[in-house]
Amino acid sequence: MPPQPLTILQLTHAGDGAGSTQSILSLSVHLARRGHRVLVGGRPGTLLERLAMQAKLEFVPLPFNRRGSLAAAIEDLIARRSVDVVNSHDTRDRRALTWLRWRGRLAQPFVVTRRTMPLTLPPELVAIGLTADRTIAVSGAVADALRRRLHPGGRLRVVPNGIDLERVDAEPSEAEVAAARAALGPLDGRPVVVVVARRKDQHILLAALPILRRPVAVACVGIEPDRELIALRDALPGRHKVAFVSFTERPLPFYRLAALAALPSRIEGLSQALLEAMALGLPVVASEAGGNPDLVTSGETGLLVPPLDPRAWAVALDRVLGDGAFRSRIGRAGRDLVRSDFTLERTAERTEAVYGEAIERRRLLGGRRSR
């Protein structure tokens, strides 16, 4: 841990309905509880702004529409608020910080956090990787993918996301559970498979349902269905049901109604939705892609499925739903794993260590520009 409390600026152009928003908020709250002064810089009017203010964090609205304006606003904020370290969580902010560093206008250490499997082209990735003092990957899979794209390994650190157990364990109100039940509609005894995600390969799961003989209800929470999803739903045999639920700030009541959680996504760094489901003891089925295998050991803490394979998904769902002992076992094992190894305390401690490394690097360089 750094030897004294820090003033930390968390930056993100994101901040709407995504798992990264909750991850950034939870980390910021926990760092503040550990004695640091945390500023959250982002776009005004976002979910992150509202949640940060509810958590009594200081939110600073920034102009993300143009890089020059954003860089100038960040530079001014750092100077006015005596920021010790900056942590960037999204593309636009890390570009602005890199631009400032290259022009000798950023002496403070800055850290980049990569939360999804990288799509950045190698030239930009290397340029930012050599400019940032440290890069945090939220899983080993993200770190490996960054290295394959030529990110400098010496400045790369793995710090897994942590789960806010206080939030997860808070019992939903009867009204919240009733609202979730109403959103799903009549289930007629079907077990619920819940998918809490934006548009992330849900079509593969729906394409698996005609193969699955066991009747199920699939709840796609946090999504506005497109034509492909609607067509797949409408073509399903009558034994199955699919409900699309728009984004909600309170997805946790849906877990309470579910028999299992599914995540067919291929781009997860370390899924907040999987962490939440596993923390509640809900068995999970996920694609064997991205950071999912960093969290799920197939057959032990959940079940992994080859991505983009509807038949394999049908087999996996049938196995979990048809074997109560297996379902209970992987649910308990997942719960124990997340509550022991993926706590916010551990995430905050490891993040502080990375901040300390970045600060020491700047000190040794004497504030000189490094590329």
C-alpha positions as CSV (number, residue, x, y, z in Angstrom):
1,M,0.0,0.0,0.0
2,P,1.3,3.5,-0.7
3,P,2.7,5.1,2.5
4,Q,0.1,7.8,2.8
5,P,-3.4,8.5,1.5
6,L,-3.6,9.6,-2.1
7,T,-5.7,11.8,-4.2
8,I,-6.8,9.5,-7.0
9,L,-8.6,10.6,-10.2
10,Q,-10.7,7.8,-11.8
11,L,-11.4,8.6,-15.4
12,T,-13.9,7.0,-17.8
13,H,-15.7,8.0,-21.0
14,A,-18.1,5.1,-20.2
15,G,-20.4,5.2,-17.3
16,D,-23.7,4.0,-18.6
17,G,-25.4,0.6,-18.0
18,A,-22.5,-1.8,-18.1
19,G,-20.6,-4.0,-15.7
20,S,-17.6,-1.7,-15.9
21,T,-19.6,1.1,-14.4
22,Q,-20.3,-0.9,-11.3
23,S,-16.7,-2.1,-11.1
24,I,-15.3,1.4,-11.3
25,L,-17.8,2.7,-8.7
26,S,-17.2,-0.2,-6.3
27,L,-13.4,0.2,-6.5
28,S,-13.7,4.0,-6.0
29,V,-15.9,3.6,-3.0
30,H,-13.6,1.0,-1.4
31,L,-10.5,3.1,-2.0
32,A,-12.2,6.0,-0.3
33,R,-13.0,3.8,2.6
34,R,-9.4,3.0,2.9
35,G,-8.6,6.6,3.4
36,H,-7.9,7.9,-0.1
37,R,-9.5,11.0,-1.7
38,V,-11.2,9.8,-4.8
39,L,-12.4,12.0,-7.7
40,V,-14.5,10.4,-10.5
41,G,-14.2,12.2,-13.8
42,G,-16.7,11.3,-16.5
43,R,-19.5,12.4,-18.8
44,P,-22.3,14.4,-17.2
45,G,-25.8,12.7,-17.0
46,T,-24.5,9.2,-16.9
47,L,-25.5,6.4,-14.5
48,L,-21.9,6.6,-13.0
49,E,-22.5,10.3,-12.1
50,R,-25.7,9.4,-10.2
51,L,-24.2,6.4,-8.5
52,A,-21.1,8.3,-7.5
53,M,-23.1,11.1,-6.0
54,Q,-25.3,8.6,-4.1
55,A,-22.1,7.1,-2.7
56,K,-20.9,10.6,-1.7
57,L,-17.9,10.5,-4.1
58,E,-17.0,13.7,-5.9
59,F,-18.0,13.5,-9.5
60,V,-16.3,15.9,-12.0
61,P,-18.1,16.3,-15.3
62,L,-15.6,16.5,-18.2
63,P,-16.0,17.3,-22.0
64,F,-15.3,14.0,-23.8
65,N,-16.5,15.3,-27.2
66,R,-13.0,16.5,-28.3
67,R,-9.6,15.3,-27.3
68,G,-8.0,18.8,-27.0
69,S,-10.8,20.0,-24.7
70,L,-10.8,16.9,-22.7
71,A,-7.0,17.0,-22.2
72,A,-7.1,20.6,-21.2
73,A,-9.9,19.9,-18.7
74,I,-8.0,16.9,-17.2
75,E,-4.8,19.0,-16.9
76,D,-6.6,21.8,-15.1
77,L,-8.3,19.3,-12.8
78,I,-5.1,17.6,-11.9
79,A,-3.4,20.9,-11.0
80,R,-6.4,22.4,-9.1
81,R,-7.0,19.3,-7.0
82,S,-3.4,18.2,-6.5
83,V,-4.0,14.7,-8.0
84,D,-1.4,12.1,-7.1
85,V,-2.3,9.4,-9.6
86,V,-4.7,9.1,-12.5
87,N,-6.5,5.8,-13.5
88,S,-8.0,5.7,-17.0
89,H,-10.6,3.1,-17.7
90,D,-11.7,3.8,-21.3
91,T,-10.3,4.7,-24.8
92,R,-10.9,8.4,-24.9
93,D,-9.4,9.2,-21.6
94,R,-6.3,7.1,-22.1
95,R,-5.7,8.8,-25.4
96,A,-6.1,12.2,-23.8
97,L,-3.6,11.3,-21.1
98,T,-1.1,9.9,-23.6
99,W,-1.4,13.2,-25.6
100,L,-0.7,15.2,-22.4
101,R,2.3,13.1,-21.5
102,W,3.8,13.3,-25.0
103,R,3.6,17.1,-24.8
104,G,5.2,17.3,-21.4
105,R,2.0,18.4,-19.7
106,L,1.5,15.4,-17.4
107,A,4.1,14.8,-14.7
108,Q,1.7,12.8,-12.5
109,P,1.7,9.0,-12.9
110,F,-1.1,7.5,-14.9
111,V,-2.4,3.9,-14.9
112,V,-4.6,2.4,-17.6
113,T,-7.1,-0.3,-16.7
114,R,-8.2,-2.7,-19.5
115,R,-11.6,-4.2,-18.7
116,T,-12.4,-6.1,-21.8
117,M,-10.6,-8.3,-24.3
118,P,-8.6,-5.8,-26.3
119,L,-9.6,-4.7,-29.8
120,T,-7.0,-1.8,-30.0
121,L,-4.7,-2.1,-33.0
122,P,-1.1,-2.9,-32.0
123,P,0.5,0.5,-32.9
124,E,-1.9,2.4,-30.6
125,L,-1.8,-0.2,-27.9
126,V,2.1,-0.2,-27.9
127,A,2.2,3.6,-27.9
128,I,-0.1,3.9,-24.9
129,G,1.4,1.0,-23.2
130,L,4.9,2.6,-23.4
131,T,3.5,5.9,-22.2
132,A,1.4,4.8,-19.2
133,D,3.3,4.0,-16.1
134,R,1.4,0.8,-15.5
135,T,-1.4,-1.1,-17.2
136,I,-3.9,-3.1,-15.2
137,A,-5.5,-6.1,-16.9
138,V,-8.6,-7.4,-15.0
139,S,-7.8,-11.0,-15.8
140,G,-4.9,-13.2,-17.0
141,A,-6.8,-13.6,-20.3
142,V,-6.8,-9.9,-20.9
143,A,-3.1,-9.7,-20.0
144,D,-2.3,-12.5,-22.4
145,A,-4.2,-10.9,-25.2
146,L,-2.4,-7.6,-24.6
147,R,0.9,-9.3,-24.8
148,R,-0.1,-11.0,-28.1
149,R,-0.8,-7.5,-29.4
150,L,2.8,-6.4,-28.3
151,H,1.9,-4.5,-25.2
152,P,5.1,-4.1,-23.1
153,G,5.0,-6.8,-20.5
154,G,7.1,-5.1,-17.9
155,R,4.4,-2.5,-17.1
156,L,1.5,-4.9,-17.2
157,R,-0.1,-6.1,-13.9
158,V,-3.1,-8.4,-13.4
159,V,-5.7,-7.1,-10.8
160,P,-8.9,-9.1,-11.0
161,N,-12.2,-7.3,-10.4
162,G,-13.7,-7.6,-7.0
163,I,-17.4,-8.0,-5.9
164,D,-19.2,-5.6,-3.6
165,L,-20.7,-8.2,-1.2
166,E,-22.6,-5.6,0.7
167,R,-24.5,-4.7,-2.4
168,V,-25.0,-8.3,-3.5
169,D,-26.1,-9.5,-0.1
170,A,-28.6,-6.7,0.4
171,E,-32.1,-8.4,0.4
172,P,-34.2,-6.9,-2.4
173,S,-37.5,-5.5,-1.4
174,E,-40.8,-7.3,-2.0
175,A,-41.6,-4.6,-4.5
176,E,-38.4,-5.2,-6.5
177,V,-38.9,-9.0,-6.6
178,A,-42.5,-8.5,-7.6
179,A,-41.4,-6.1,-10.4
180,A,-38.9,-8.6,-11.6
181,R,-41.5,-11.4,-11.6
182,A,-43.9,-9.2,-13.5
183,A,-41.2,-8.4,-16.1
184,L,-40.8,-12.1,-16.8
185,G,-44.5,-12.8,-17.0
186,P,-46.1,-16.2,-16.4
187,L,-43.5,-19.0,-16.1
188,D,-45.8,-22.0,-15.9
189,G,-43.2,-23.9,-13.9
190,R,-40.4,-23.3,-16.3
191,P,-36.9,-22.8,-14.7
192,V,-35.4,-19.4,-15.4
193,V,-32.1,-19.0,-17.1
194,V,-31.0,-15.4,-16.6
195,V,-28.6,-13.5,-18.8
196,V,-27.6,-10.0,-17.4
197,A,-25.7,-8.3,-20.2
198,R,-25.8,-5.8,-23.0
199,R,-25.9,-7.3,-26.5
200,K,-23.3,-10.1,-26.1
201,D,-24.0,-13.2,-28.2
202,Q,-27.5,-13.8,-26.7
203,H,-28.5,-15.1,-30.2
204,I,-26.3,-18.2,-29.6
205,L,-28.3,-19.0,-26.5
206,L,-31.6,-18.5,-28.2
207,A,-30.5,-20.6,-31.1
208,A,-29.8,-23.4,-28.6
209,L,-33.4,-23.5,-27.3
210,P,-35.0,-25.5,-30.2
211,I,-32.5,-28.3,-29.5
212,L,-33.2,-28.3,-25.8
213,R,-36.2,-30.5,-25.0
214,R,-36.5,-29.4,-21.4
215,P,-38.8,-26.3,-21.2
216,V,-37.1,-23.2,-19.9
217,A,-37.7,-19.4,-19.6
218,V,-34.8,-17.3,-20.6
219,A,-34.6,-13.8,-19.1
220,C,-32.3,-11.4,-21.1
221,V,-31.9,-8.5,-18.7
222,G,-30.3,-5.2,-19.7
223,I,-31.0,-5.4,-23.4
224,E,-33.3,-3.9,-26.1
225,P,-33.9,-6.7,-28.5
226,D,-32.9,-6.3,-32.1
227,R,-34.5,-7.9,-35.2
228,E,-32.3,-11.0,-34.9
229,L,-33.2,-11.7,-31.3
230,I,-36.9,-11.0,-31.9
231,A,-37.0,-13.4,-34.9
232,L,-35.2,-16.1,-32.9
233,R,-37.7,-15.7,-30.0
234,D,-40.7,-15.8,-32.3
235,A,-39.5,-19.0,-34.0
236,L,-39.1,-20.9,-30.7
237,P,-41.3,-23.9,-29.9
238,G,-44.0,-23.2,-27.4
239,R,-42.4,-25.1,-24.6
240,H,-39.9,-22.3,-24.2
241,K,-40.3,-18.6,-23.2
242,V,-38.0,-15.6,-23.7
243,A,-38.4,-12.3,-21.9
244,F,-36.4,-9.2,-22.8
245,V,-36.0,-6.7,-20.0
246,S,-34.6,-3.2,-20.5
247,F,-31.6,-2.0,-18.5
248,T,-32.2,-1.8,-14.8
249,E,-30.0,-0.5,-12.1
250,R,-31.3,-3.4,-9.9
251,P,-30.7,-6.6,-11.8
252,L,-30.1,-8.6,-8.6
253,P,-33.8,-9.5,-8.0
254,F,-33.7,-11.5,-11.3
255,Y,-31.0,-13.7,-9.9
256,R,-33.3,-14.6,-7.0
257,L,-35.9,-16.0,-9.5
258,A,-33.4,-17.9,-11.6
259,A,-32.2,-21.5,-11.6
260,L,-28.9,-20.6,-13.3
261,A,-27.1,-17.7,-14.9
262,A,-25.7,-17.8,-18.4
263,L,-23.2,-15.6,-20.3
264,P,-22.5,-16.5,-23.9
265,S,-20.2,-13.4,-24.4
266,R,-16.8,-13.8,-25.9
267,I,-15.3,-10.4,-24.9
268,E,-15.5,-10.3,-21.1
269,G,-12.4,-9.3,-19.2
270,L,-13.8,-10.5,-15.9
271,S,-17.6,-10.4,-15.8
272,Q,-19.3,-8.4,-13.1
273,A,-22.5,-10.4,-13.9
274,L,-20.8,-13.7,-13.3
275,L,-19.2,-12.5,-10.1
276,E,-22.7,-11.4,-8.8
277,A,-24.4,-14.7,-9.8
278,M,-21.6,-16.8,-8.3
279,A,-21.5,-14.7,-5.1
280,L,-25.2,-15.6,-4.6
281,G,-24.5,-19.3,-5.1
282,L,-26.3,-19.4,-8.5
283,P,-24.7,-22.0,-10.8
284,V,-23.3,-20.4,-14.0
285,V,-22.8,-21.5,-17.6
286,A,-20.4,-19.3,-19.7
287,S,-18.6,-19.3,-23.0
288,E,-15.1,-20.6,-22.9
289,A,-13.7,-17.3,-24.1
290,G,-12.2,-14.1,-22.8
291,G,-11.7,-13.9,-19.0
292,N,-14.5,-16.4,-18.2
293,P,-12.1,-19.3,-17.7
294,D,-10.2,-17.2,-15.2
295,L,-13.3,-17.3,-13.1
296,V,-15.0,-20.5,-14.0
297,T,-13.3,-23.9,-13.8
298,S,-15.6,-26.1,-15.9
299,G,-17.3,-28.8,-13.9
300,E,-16.1,-27.4,-10.6
301,T,-17.2,-23.7,-10.2
302,G,-19.5,-23.6,-13.2
303,L,-19.7,-24.9,-16.7
304,L,-17.8,-23.6,-19.8
305,V,-19.2,-24.0,-23.3
306,P,-17.4,-23.6,-26.6
307,P,-18.5,-20.2,-28.0
308,L,-20.8,-19.8,-30.9
309,D,-22.0,-23.5,-30.6
310,P,-25.8,-23.6,-30.0
311,R,-25.8,-27.4,-29.7
312,A,-23.1,-27.3,-27.0
313,W,-25.1,-24.7,-25.1
314,A,-28.2,-26.9,-25.3
315,V,-26.3,-29.8,-23.8
316,A,-24.8,-27.7,-21.0
317,L,-28.2,-26.2,-20.0
318,D,-29.8,-29.6,-20.0
319,R,-27.0,-31.0,-17.8
320,V,-27.2,-28.2,-15.2
321,L,-31.0,-28.1,-15.1
322,G,-31.3,-31.9,-15.1
323,D,-28.9,-32.7,-12.3
324,G,-29.8,-31.1,-9.0
325,A,-26.8,-32.4,-7.1
326,F,-24.4,-31.1,-9.8
327,R,-26.2,-27.8,-9.9
328,S,-25.9,-27.4,-6.2
329,R,-22.3,-28.4,-6.1
330,I,-21.0,-25.9,-8.7
331,G,-23.2,-23.2,-7.2
332,R,-21.6,-23.7,-3.7
333,A,-18.1,-23.9,-5.1
334,G,-18.6,-20.8,-7.2
335,R,-19.9,-18.9,-4.2
336,D,-17.0,-20.0,-2.0
337,L,-14.5,-19.0,-4.7
338,V,-15.8,-15.5,-5.3
339,R,-16.3,-14.7,-1.7
340,S,-12.7,-15.8,-0.8
341,D,-10.6,-14.7,-3.9
342,F,-12.5,-11.9,-5.6
343,T,-13.3,-9.5,-2.8
344,L,-13.1,-5.7,-3.2
345,E,-10.5,-5.7,-0.3
346,R,-8.1,-7.7,-2.4
347,T,-8.8,-5.7,-5.5
348,A,-8.2,-2.4,-3.7
349,E,-5.0,-3.7,-2.1
350,R,-3.6,-4.8,-5.4
351,T,-4.7,-1.6,-7.1
352,E,-2.9,0.4,-4.4
353,A,0.2,-1.6,-5.1
354,V,0.1,-0.8,-8.8
355,Y,-0.4,2.9,-8.0
356,G,2.6,2.7,-5.7
357,E,4.7,1.3,-8.6
358,A,3.5,4.0,-10.9
359,I,4.3,6.7,-8.4
360,E,7.8,5.3,-7.8
361,R,8.4,5.1,-11.5
362,R,7.6,8.8,-11.9
363,R,9.8,9.7,-9.0
364,L,12.8,7.8,-10.5
365,L,12.2,9.5,-13.8
366,G,12.1,12.9,-12.1
367,G,8.9,13.8,-13.9
368,R,10.6,13.7,-17.3
369,R,8.6,12.6,-20.3
370,S,9.0,8.9,-21.0
371,R,7.9,7.1,-24.2
